[in-house]
Amino acid sequence: DLLSFPTRRSSDLDAPETAAKPAPAPLPEGAEDIEPTKLRQAIARRMSESKRNAPHFYVSVDIDADKVLALRARINKAKAHVSVNDLLVKALALAAVKHANVNAAYIDDKVRHFKRIDVGIAVATENGLLSPAILDCADKPVVKISEESKDLAERARSGHLKPEEYGGGTITLSNLGMYGITSFLAIINPPQALIVSVGTAADRVVVKAGKPAVGKVITAWAAADHRVLDGAEVAQFMATFRGLVEDPGRLRG
Protein backbone atom coordinates (compact mmCIF):
# COMPACT_ATOMS: atom_id res chain seq x y z
CA ASP A 1 0.00 0.00 0.00
CA LEU A 2 1.58 3.27 -1.13
CA LEU A 3 -0.28 5.18 1.59
CA SER A 4 1.12 3.02 4.36
CA PHE A 5 4.32 4.22 6.00
CA PRO A 6 6.32 2.56 8.73
CA THR A 7 5.51 4.04 12.13
CA ARG A 8 7.69 4.47 15.17
CA ARG A 9 6.65 2.98 18.44
CA SER A 10 5.93 5.38 21.30
CA SER A 11 8.84 3.84 23.16
CA ASP A 12 11.09 4.85 20.26
CA LEU A 13 9.77 8.42 20.41
CA ASP A 14 10.32 8.67 24.13
CA ALA A 15 13.82 7.27 24.10
CA PRO A 16 16.46 9.98 24.12
CA GLU A 17 18.96 9.89 21.33
CA THR A 18 22.38 8.96 22.56
CA ALA A 19 25.61 9.91 20.97
CA ALA A 20 29.12 9.22 22.00
CA LYS A 21 30.62 12.32 23.63
CA PRO A 22 34.10 13.19 22.47
CA ALA A 23 36.79 12.93 25.05
CA PRO A 24 37.97 16.33 26.33
CA ALA A 25 41.16 17.58 24.78
CA PRO A 26 44.16 17.12 27.04
CA LEU A 27 45.35 20.26 28.79
CA PRO A 28 48.89 21.41 28.08
CA GLU A 29 51.53 20.48 30.61
CA GLY A 30 53.23 23.04 32.76
CA ALA A 31 50.11 25.08 33.59
CA GLU A 32 49.79 26.87 36.90
CA ASP A 33 46.63 27.75 38.83
CA ILE A 34 46.75 31.17 40.46
CA GLU A 35 44.38 32.23 43.23
CA PRO A 36 42.75 35.52 42.15
CA THR A 37 43.16 38.49 44.45
CA LYS A 38 40.10 39.73 46.29
CA LEU A 39 39.98 42.67 43.90
CA ARG A 40 40.13 40.36 40.87
CA GLN A 41 37.35 38.23 42.38
CA ALA A 42 35.22 41.33 42.95
CA ILE A 43 35.79 42.47 39.36
CA ALA A 44 34.84 39.00 38.10
CA ARG A 45 31.61 39.04 40.10
CA ARG A 46 30.62 42.53 38.97
CA MET A 47 31.41 41.98 35.29
CA SER A 48 29.60 38.64 35.28
CA GLU A 49 26.61 40.31 36.93
CA SER A 50 26.65 43.06 34.32
CA LYS A 51 26.75 40.78 31.27
CA ARG A 52 24.25 38.36 32.79
CA ASN A 53 21.66 40.87 33.99
CA ALA A 54 22.00 44.01 31.85
CA PRO A 55 20.87 43.62 28.23
CA HIS A 56 23.65 45.58 26.51
CA PHE A 57 23.26 47.42 23.24
CA TYR A 58 25.83 49.59 21.49
CA VAL A 59 25.96 52.90 19.61
CA SER A 60 29.06 54.43 18.02
CA VAL A 61 30.13 57.77 16.55
CA ASP A 62 33.26 59.02 14.82
CA ILE A 63 34.38 62.38 16.19
CA ASP A 64 36.54 65.00 14.49
CA ALA A 65 39.21 65.57 17.14
CA ASP A 66 41.24 68.38 15.53
CA LYS A 67 39.62 71.19 17.52
CA VAL A 68 39.71 69.44 20.89
CA LEU A 69 43.40 68.64 20.37
CA ALA A 70 44.04 72.29 19.53
CA LEU A 71 42.14 73.37 22.66
CA ARG A 72 44.25 71.05 24.79
CA ALA A 73 47.43 72.57 23.33
CA ARG A 74 46.20 76.10 24.12
CA ILE A 75 45.28 75.22 27.70
CA ASN A 76 48.62 73.55 28.31
CA LYS A 77 50.53 76.55 26.98
CA ALA A 78 49.20 78.40 30.02
CA LYS A 79 51.23 76.05 32.28
CA ALA A 80 48.23 73.85 32.98
CA HIS A 81 48.33 70.21 31.99
CA VAL A 82 45.12 68.59 30.84
CA SER A 83 44.75 65.41 28.83
CA VAL A 84 42.34 64.63 26.04
CA ASN A 85 40.65 62.29 28.51
CA ASP A 86 39.99 65.20 30.90
CA LEU A 87 38.25 67.09 28.10
CA LEU A 88 36.22 63.99 27.20
CA VAL A 89 35.15 63.61 30.84
CA LYS A 90 33.88 67.19 30.77
CA ALA A 91 32.08 66.59 27.45
CA LEU A 92 30.48 63.43 28.83
CA ALA A 93 29.20 65.30 31.88
CA LEU A 94 27.78 68.19 29.84
CA ALA A 95 26.08 65.76 27.46
CA ALA A 96 24.54 64.00 30.46
CA VAL A 97 23.14 67.33 31.66
CA LYS A 98 21.19 67.63 28.42
CA HIS A 99 20.18 63.96 28.33
CA ALA A 100 19.50 63.27 32.00
CA ASN A 101 18.09 59.77 31.40
CA VAL A 102 21.58 58.36 30.78
CA ASN A 103 22.67 59.42 34.27
CA ALA A 104 20.79 56.58 35.89
CA ALA A 105 21.02 53.11 37.38
CA TYR A 106 18.79 50.04 37.46
CA ILE A 107 18.37 49.08 41.13
CA ASP A 108 15.82 46.69 42.65
CA ASP A 109 13.62 46.71 39.53
CA LYS A 110 13.49 50.50 39.54
CA VAL A 111 15.27 53.16 37.52
CA ARG A 112 17.08 55.62 39.76
CA HIS A 113 17.94 59.01 38.20
CA PHE A 114 20.79 60.98 39.73
CA LYS A 115 20.83 64.76 39.99
CA ARG A 116 24.62 64.98 40.25
CA ILE A 117 26.90 63.70 37.49
CA ASP A 118 29.83 61.70 38.86
CA VAL A 119 32.01 60.37 36.05
CA GLY A 120 33.88 57.16 36.75
CA ILE A 121 37.24 56.88 35.02
CA ALA A 122 38.55 53.41 34.25
CA VAL A 123 42.07 53.01 35.70
CA ALA A 124 44.21 49.96 34.93
CA THR A 125 46.21 48.74 37.93
CA GLU A 126 48.44 45.71 38.52
CA ASN A 127 45.59 44.01 40.38
CA GLY A 128 42.79 44.84 37.97
CA LEU A 129 40.56 47.58 36.63
CA LEU A 130 39.18 50.22 39.00
CA SER A 131 36.78 53.05 38.22
CA PRO A 132 36.99 55.79 40.87
CA ALA A 133 34.69 58.72 40.21
CA ILE A 134 35.28 62.43 39.74
CA LEU A 135 32.36 64.03 41.55
CA ASP A 136 30.03 66.70 40.17
CA CYS A 137 31.88 66.99 36.85
CA ALA A 138 29.42 69.21 35.03
CA ASP A 139 30.17 72.17 37.33
CA LYS A 140 33.96 71.78 37.46
CA PRO A 141 36.45 73.46 35.13
CA VAL A 142 38.50 71.01 33.11
CA VAL A 143 41.71 71.97 34.97
CA LYS A 144 40.08 70.87 38.25
CA ILE A 145 38.88 67.66 36.59
CA SER A 146 42.45 67.04 35.45
CA GLU A 147 43.86 67.51 38.96
CA GLU A 148 41.34 65.13 40.51
CA SER A 149 41.76 62.59 37.71
CA LYS A 150 45.53 62.43 38.22
CA ASP A 151 45.13 62.13 41.98
CA LEU A 152 42.58 59.31 41.70
CA ALA A 153 44.65 57.42 39.12
CA GLU A 154 47.84 57.67 41.18
CA ARG A 155 46.16 56.53 44.38
CA ALA A 156 44.34 53.72 42.52
CA ARG A 157 47.64 52.36 41.20
CA SER A 158 49.40 52.70 44.56
CA GLY A 159 46.53 51.10 46.48
CA HIS A 160 45.65 54.22 48.47
CA LEU A 161 42.06 54.81 47.42
CA LYS A 162 39.56 55.29 50.20
CA PRO A 163 36.92 52.55 50.45
CA GLU A 164 34.19 54.89 49.19
CA GLU A 165 36.30 55.77 46.13
CA TYR A 166 36.57 52.25 44.72
CA GLY A 167 33.14 52.34 43.11
CA GLY A 168 30.65 55.13 42.82
CA GLY A 169 30.05 57.14 39.72
CA THR A 170 26.80 57.58 37.85
CA ILE A 171 28.29 57.15 34.36
CA THR A 172 31.71 55.90 33.21
CA LEU A 173 34.32 56.80 30.60
CA SER A 174 36.82 54.12 29.56
CA ASN A 175 39.77 55.17 27.39
CA LEU A 176 42.33 52.84 25.77
CA GLY A 177 43.66 55.44 23.37
CA MET A 178 47.00 55.61 25.18
CA TYR A 179 47.62 52.02 24.05
CA GLY A 180 46.95 52.81 20.39
CA ILE A 181 43.53 51.12 20.41
CA THR A 182 41.18 52.70 17.86
CA SER A 183 37.88 51.40 19.29
CA PHE A 184 36.48 48.82 21.69
CA LEU A 185 33.23 47.81 23.39
CA ALA A 186 33.19 48.18 27.15
CA ILE A 187 31.04 46.35 29.70
CA ILE A 188 28.59 48.44 31.71
CA ASN A 189 29.74 49.19 35.25
CA PRO A 190 26.74 47.99 37.31
CA PRO A 191 24.34 49.36 38.35
CA GLN A 192 25.03 52.27 35.96
CA ALA A 193 23.03 52.45 32.75
CA LEU A 194 25.77 53.63 30.38
CA ILE A 195 29.52 53.52 29.74
CA VAL A 196 31.35 55.31 26.92
CA SER A 197 34.57 53.84 25.55
CA VAL A 198 36.99 55.81 23.38
CA GLY A 199 40.11 55.02 21.42
CA THR A 200 43.06 57.02 20.19
CA ALA A 201 42.81 60.11 17.98
CA ALA A 202 43.90 58.41 14.75
CA ASP A 203 44.67 59.85 11.33
CA ARG A 204 41.77 59.29 8.94
CA VAL A 205 40.77 60.57 5.56
CA VAL A 206 37.87 62.96 6.16
CA VAL A 207 35.89 65.40 4.05
CA LYS A 208 36.46 69.08 4.84
CA ALA A 209 34.94 71.88 2.78
CA GLY A 210 33.87 69.26 0.26
CA LYS A 211 37.38 67.92 -0.25
CA PRO A 212 39.25 64.89 1.13
CA ALA A 213 41.78 65.69 3.84
CA VAL A 214 43.61 63.96 6.68
CA GLY A 215 42.27 64.66 10.16
CA LYS A 216 42.36 63.20 13.66
CA VAL A 217 39.29 61.09 14.45
CA ILE A 218 38.20 59.50 17.74
CA THR A 219 35.77 56.58 17.64
CA ALA A 220 33.48 56.45 20.67
CA TRP A 221 31.17 53.59 21.61
CA ALA A 222 28.34 53.74 24.14
CA ALA A 223 27.24 50.53 25.84
CA ALA A 224 23.79 51.01 27.37
CA ASP A 225 21.41 49.02 29.55
CA HIS A 226 18.24 48.40 27.53
CA ARG A 227 16.20 48.12 30.74
CA VAL A 228 16.82 51.83 31.26
CA LEU A 229 17.54 53.32 27.85
CA ASP A 230 16.43 52.94 24.26
CA GLY A 231 18.45 53.34 21.09
CA ALA A 232 17.12 56.78 20.14
CA GLU A 233 17.98 58.22 23.57
CA VAL A 234 21.54 56.95 23.43
CA ALA A 235 21.94 58.07 19.81
CA GLN A 236 20.87 61.61 20.77
CA PHE A 237 23.23 61.58 23.75
CA MET A 238 26.15 60.48 21.59
CA ALA A 239 25.33 63.15 18.99
CA THR A 240 25.50 65.78 21.74
CA PHE A 241 28.76 64.30 23.05
CA ARG A 242 30.24 64.44 19.55
CA GLY A 243 29.07 68.02 19.08
CA LEU A 244 30.73 69.13 22.31
CA VAL A 245 34.05 67.52 21.36
CA GLU A 246 33.98 68.89 17.81
CA ASP A 247 33.08 72.40 19.01
CA PRO A 248 34.86 72.35 22.38
CA GLY A 249 34.50 75.95 23.54
CA ARG A 250 32.34 74.90 26.53
CA LEU A 251 34.79 72.25 27.71
CA ARG A 252 37.31 74.71 29.14
CA GLY A 253 35.11 76.16 31.85
Secondary structure, 3 states (H helix, E strand, C coil): CCCCCCCCCHHHHHCCCCCCCCCCCCCCCCCCCCCCCHHHHHHHHHHHHHHHHCCEEEEEEEEECHHHHHHHHHHHHCCCCCCHHHHHHHHHHHHHHHCHHHCEEEECCEEEECCCCCEEECEEECCEEECCEECCHHHCCHHHHHHHHHHHHHHHHHCCCCHHHCCCCCEEEEECHHHCCCCCCCCCCCCECEEEEECCCEEEEEEECCEEEEEEEEEEEEEEECCCCCHHHHHHHHHHHHHHHHCHHHHCC
